[in-house]
């Protein structure tokens, strides 16, 4: 997304995000094949499995705990892998979001959410950040 690369100092540009949550385990390769046939760049697609009732996710391609999770690989039990949701995450622009939602719906019943990009401004001048030293 060019807007992210061109953002001035002090400005954070959040990418638009499309997330589809399926209440069953889908074949990750099948998900990627479907999105690839639709012309979407697969390097922008993440497919995760989430044990039902939890908030930690596994990379559906590698089977490893996804980056940034507090769950350790050694904590995964066979029981956890019996009942999984599938989460598909991507960052399409507004013009492609609608057609991708239809493509994702073709894979099964899903809770699909889309949020357009966001822009946040922070402090631009270091003098704006006031620091009061503490004394002991």
C-alpha positions as CSV (number, residue, x, y, z in Angstrom):
1,X,0.0,0.0,0.0
2,X,1.7,3.2,-1.2
3,X,0.0,5.3,1.5
4,X,1.9,3.5,4.2
5,X,5.2,3.9,2.5
6,X,4.6,7.6,1.8
7,X,3.3,8.6,5.3
8,X,5.1,11.6,6.8
9,X,6.9,11.3,10.1
10,X,4.5,11.2,13.0
11,X,1.7,9.7,10.9
12,X,0.6,6.1,11.2
13,X,-1.4,4.7,8.3
14,X,-3.3,1.5,9.0
15,X,-4.0,-0.8,6.1
16,X,-7.5,-1.8,5.2
17,X,-8.3,-5.2,6.7
18,X,-10.6,-8.0,5.6
19,X,-11.1,-10.9,8.0
20,X,-13.3,-14.0,7.5
21,X,-13.9,-16.3,10.4
22,X,-15.3,-19.8,9.6
23,X,-16.6,-22.0,12.4
24,X,-14.8,-25.0,11.0
25,X,-11.4,-26.1,9.9
26,X,-11.0,-25.4,6.2
27,X,-8.2,-26.7,4.0
28,X,-5.6,-23.9,4.0
29,X,-4.3,-24.8,0.6
30,X,-7.8,-24.8,-0.8
31,X,-8.4,-21.3,0.6
32,X,-5.2,-20.0,-1.0
33,X,-6.0,-21.7,-4.3
34,X,-9.4,-20.1,-4.4
35,X,-8.1,-16.6,-3.6
36,X,-5.3,-17.1,-6.1
37,X,-7.8,-18.0,-8.9
38,X,-9.6,-14.8,-8.0
39,X,-6.4,-12.9,-8.8
40,X,-5.6,-11.8,-5.2
41,X,-1.9,-11.8,-4.3
42,X,-1.3,-14.7,-2.0
43,X,1.7,-12.9,-0.2
44,X,-1.0,-10.7,1.4
45,X,-3.1,-13.6,2.7
46,X,-2.7,-15.2,6.1
47,X,-4.7,-18.3,7.1
48,X,-4.9,-19.3,10.7
49,X,-6.5,-22.0,12.8
50,X,-7.9,-21.0,16.2
51,X,-8.9,-23.6,18.8
52,X,-12.6,-23.0,19.6
53,X,-13.1,-20.8,22.7
54,X,-9.5,-19.5,22.6
55,X,-7.8,-16.4,21.2
56,X,-4.5,-17.9,20.2
57,X,-3.9,-18.9,16.6
58,X,-1.8,-21.3,14.6
59,X,-0.4,-20.7,11.1
60,X,-2.6,-23.0,9.0
61,X,0.1,-23.6,6.5
62,X,3.0,-24.5,8.8
63,X,1.0,-25.8,11.8
64,X,3.2,-23.6,14.1
65,X,2.1,-21.1,16.6
66,X,1.6,-17.8,14.7
67,X,4.0,-15.0,15.4
68,X,3.1,-12.7,18.3
69,X,1.1,-15.4,20.2
70,X,1.7,-16.1,23.9
71,X,1.0,-19.8,23.3
72,X,4.1,-22.0,23.1
73,X,4.3,-24.8,20.6
74,X,4.8,-27.3,23.4
75,X,1.4,-26.3,24.9
76,X,-0.5,-27.5,21.8
77,X,-2.4,-30.7,22.6
78,X,-4.2,-33.1,20.2
79,X,-7.5,-32.2,21.9
80,X,-6.9,-28.5,21.0
81,X,-6.6,-29.5,17.3
82,X,-9.9,-31.4,17.2
83,X,-12.2,-28.4,17.1
84,X,-10.8,-25.4,15.1
85,X,-12.1,-22.2,13.5
86,X,-10.4,-20.9,10.3
87,X,-9.4,-17.3,10.1
88,X,-8.5,-15.7,6.8
89,X,-6.8,-12.2,7.0
90,X,-5.9,-9.9,4.1
91,X,-5.6,-6.3,3.2
92,X,-7.5,-5.5,0.0
93,X,-8.3,-1.9,-1.0
94,X,-12.0,-0.8,-1.0
95,X,-12.4,-1.5,-4.7
96,X,-11.6,-5.2,-4.3
97,X,-13.1,-5.9,-0.9
98,X,-16.7,-6.6,-2.2
99,X,-15.6,-9.2,-4.8
100,X,-13.3,-10.9,-2.3
101,X,-16.1,-11.1,0.2
102,X,-18.1,-13.0,-2.4
103,X,-15.1,-15.3,-3.1
104,X,-14.7,-16.0,0.7
105,X,-18.4,-16.8,1.0
106,X,-18.0,-19.4,-1.7
107,X,-15.8,-21.3,0.8
108,X,-18.6,-21.6,3.4
109,X,-20.5,-19.7,6.0
110,X,-18.3,-17.1,7.5
111,X,-18.4,-14.0,9.7
112,X,-16.8,-11.5,7.3
113,X,-15.6,-8.0,8.5
114,X,-14.0,-5.3,6.5
115,X,-12.4,-2.1,7.9
116,X,-11.0,0.6,5.6
117,X,-7.6,2.0,6.3
118,X,-7.1,4.5,9.1
119,X,-4.7,7.4,9.7
120,X,-3.5,8.5,13.1
121,X,-1.2,11.4,13.8
122,X,1.3,11.4,16.7
123,X,3.7,14.0,18.1
124,X,5.6,15.6,15.3
125,X,7.8,17.8,17.4
126,X,10.0,16.2,20.2
127,X,9.4,19.4,22.2
128,X,5.8,18.4,22.5
129,X,6.8,15.4,24.6
130,X,7.2,16.7,28.2
131,X,9.3,14.6,30.5
132,X,9.5,15.3,34.2
133,X,12.5,13.7,35.8
134,X,11.9,11.8,39.0
135,X,14.1,12.2,42.0
136,X,14.8,9.7,44.6
